Amino acid sequence: MIDEKDDFQYNNEEEAEMAQLHSIHIHMNAVGDVQRKLAAQALQESLTHCEECGDEIPEARRKAVLGVKYCVYCQELNEHGKAR
C-alpha cells in the first residue's frame, strides 16, 4: 500500500527537479545567445573611437574585446539600460 504522504512528497520533489531542469535549460539558451552574439561581434573590426561618446578606445580594450564599439563607460551604461 502507498502512503499518501510519500506520494505527495515525491510529486513535490519531482516538480522541484523539473523546475530546476527548466531553469538550467533557460540559462543554457541565454548563454548560447551571448556566445552567438560575441562570435558575430568578433567578426567585425574594433572601432578606435566610441560609437556613443567619441572617446578613444584604448588599444588594449580593442584587442581584448574583438569588434568593440564602446568605451568602458558607455558599455556599462548600455548594459544597465541607461543612455548617456
Secondary structure, DSSP 8 states (H G I E B T S, - for coil): ---HHHHHHHHHHHHHHHHHHHHHHHHHHHHHHHHHHHHHHHTS---SB-TTT--B--HHHHHHSTT--S-HHHHHHHHTT---
